[in-house]
């Protein structure tokens, strides 16, 4: 029983935006920099508001859906609204 409780605690990641605010699932964020999408000619513009983010594990901490599609972003390029 104790092992299962400690596994749940370790799964909880703390992800912070560029200003040090803690991000959680469902937050709204804004891009602080233009980002080129790898493998595409699309550019995500600075100031674009993204609603309902999802925190995931791995190299890119944030998963989101926008008009251009679904993207995985690093939290260091985001600011919480």
C-alpha positions as CSV (number, residue, x, y, z in Angstrom):
1,X,0.0,0.0,0.0
2,X,2.8,2.5,0.8
3,X,4.5,1.9,-2.5
4,X,1.4,2.8,-4.4
5,X,1.1,6.1,-2.5
6,X,4.7,7.1,-3.1
7,X,4.3,6.3,-6.9
8,X,1.4,8.7,-7.1
9,X,3.4,11.5,-5.4
10,X,6.3,11.0,-7.8
11,X,4.0,11.2,-10.9
12,X,3.0,14.7,-9.9
13,X,5.3,17.0,-11.8
14,X,5.7,20.7,-11.0
15,X,5.9,22.7,-14.3
16,X,6.6,26.4,-14.2
17,X,6.1,29.0,-16.9
18,X,8.7,31.6,-17.9
19,X,7.8,33.8,-14.9
20,X,8.0,31.0,-12.4
21,X,4.2,30.5,-12.0
22,X,3.1,26.9,-11.5
23,X,1.1,25.6,-14.5
24,X,-1.7,23.0,-14.2
25,X,-4.1,21.2,-16.5
26,X,-6.8,23.5,-17.9
27,X,-4.8,26.8,-17.5
28,X,-4.7,29.4,-20.2
29,X,-1.3,30.6,-21.4
30,X,0.3,33.1,-23.9
31,X,3.3,32.5,-26.1
32,X,6.2,34.9,-25.2
33,X,8.2,34.2,-28.4
34,X,7.6,33.3,-32.1
35,X,8.1,29.6,-32.5
36,X,8.7,27.8,-35.8
37,X,7.0,24.4,-36.0
38,X,9.5,21.7,-36.9
39,X,8.8,20.0,-40.2
40,X,6.3,22.6,-41.3
41,X,6.3,26.2,-42.6
42,X,3.9,27.3,-39.8
43,X,5.0,29.8,-37.2
44,X,3.3,30.2,-33.9
45,X,3.2,33.9,-33.2
46,X,4.1,35.7,-30.0
47,X,1.0,36.7,-28.0
48,X,-1.1,33.8,-29.2
49,X,-3.4,32.7,-26.4
50,X,-3.7,29.0,-25.7
51,X,-6.6,27.7,-23.7
52,X,-6.9,24.4,-21.7
53,X,-3.4,23.1,-21.7
54,X,-2.5,19.6,-20.5
55,X,0.7,18.9,-18.5
56,X,2.5,15.8,-19.8
57,X,5.8,14.1,-19.1
58,X,8.9,14.1,-21.4
59,X,11.0,16.8,-23.0
60,X,8.0,19.0,-23.9
61,X,5.9,19.6,-20.8
62,X,2.8,21.1,-22.3
63,X,0.3,19.6,-24.8
64,X,-2.3,21.8,-26.4
65,X,-4.7,22.2,-29.3
66,X,-5.0,25.3,-31.4
67,X,-6.6,26.1,-34.8
68,X,-3.4,25.0,-36.6
69,X,-3.4,21.6,-34.9
70,X,-2.1,19.9,-31.8
71,X,1.2,21.0,-30.5
72,X,3.7,20.0,-27.7
73,X,5.4,23.0,-26.2
74,X,8.1,23.7,-23.7
75,X,6.9,25.7,-20.6
76,X,9.8,28.1,-20.9
77,X,8.1,29.8,-23.9
78,X,4.8,30.2,-22.1
79,X,3.3,32.8,-19.7
80,X,0.3,32.0,-17.5
81,X,-2.7,34.3,-18.1
